[in-house]
């Protein structure tokens, strides 16, 4: 079993292309670095029993890109309902705001999550929302708490009994940050205090969205209110949330580079010669999710192998499913950390999105992925250059089953079977129940036609796949 590492805290991840590492302090001199007070230590979701993830997309609309992921916890019905309701309302608002006309580049909406606490008394879910409407990303944060003692969902303002003195403390702190920060914008408004959590010292960390208290160029703006100043303001839920943060075990070490491990390969690679056999590659994006285990059962029953392009946040939540993929002879690839369109990001953020996913996958597998699929298949020269430096080949597809659009498994089967050809790379998503229902019939019909199911690299035989190139079928790469 390979040791898992979860990415806790607010940390800058060094790009893999720099080749830089962190120096080790000598035995004669121990270096003590004070913790950033606004840093929040997050909980490893794989350690929380009964946790799974839900993914909400807009399907293949062609004019907007949407990827919303949030956790579901067994027994936390009210929390699950609230998170699902919030996801739907956010999606509806985004669609309404971007429906006036076709926009280029396509608008994008993305939500990922972390756990700020998870104990027998309380759970905190921090949602990070990103919106791209043509110029740049705008990010916002919201932290929702589930008080297990009362069985109620508590928004962040509910951690305190009143916002007025808290707003005054935060305003005073921001006044010292310089002229770019608009401290006068801080009022006792629940909408401004919708993302609050505690650090390990028991300080209350208040986080602001982009543009709430200054220009977006400021990045993350947060204030840590000292524990002694906030104690008199805490509600019962606030006391429980504070205790959860202070009593939490230390987070595993954060690393900015993948575990040193051999390249990822299928344990059955080489068992099929695609020069002789009619080979085809099934690929599944966006997992692992709540339906992935059942999909793996179906593939195993049919003796079929596939390539899974996994999202880093989902791997962190369900690492055991990634291990099972490897054990069954499938190949695991990189689908970035949080599924944002890489062509809309700076080079450093592209590297970060790939490196973070690479790290959490390789830590679990003991293998480093050599394949990646860019979200939405969007690739440009910067993405290719970074992939080349990381030793990653980029994989698109030439058969789209449109399984994100249809609720009818028969339609997914029809598209997969009718469009299949030797060397095809077929796109599906293991986050959809419809897809899992369709797969047994896809396997049956294509097997009857004489196809053999292999991983993507096997389509290319001895020629292999080159880093930084884009492949969409078992023919020559596009670039």
Buried (B, 14 or more C-beta within 10 A) or exposed (E): EBEBBBBBBBEEBBBBBEEEEEEEEEEEEEEEEEEEBBBBBBBBBBEBEEBBBBBBBBEEEEEBBBBBBBBBBEEBEEBBEBBBEBBEEBBEEBBEEBEEEEEEBBBBBBBBBBBBBBBEBBBBBBBBBBBBBEEEBBBBBBBBBBBBEEEBBBBBBBBBBEBEBBBEBBBEBBEEBEEEBBBEBBEBEEEBBBBBBBBBEBBBBBBBBBBBBBEEEBEEBBBBBBBEEBEEBBBBBBBBBBBBBBEBEEBBEBBBBBBEBEEBBBEBBEEBEBEEBBBBBBBBBBBBBBBBBBBBBBBBEBEBBBBBBBBBBBBBBBBEBBBBBBEBBBBBBBBBBBBBBBBBBEBBBBBBBBBBBBBBBBBBBBBBBBBBBBBBBBBEEBBBBBBBBBBBBBBBBBBBBBBBBBEEBEBBBBBBBEEBEBBBBBBBBBBBBBBBBBBBBBBEBBBEEEBBBBBBBBBBEEEEBEBBBBBBBBEEBEE
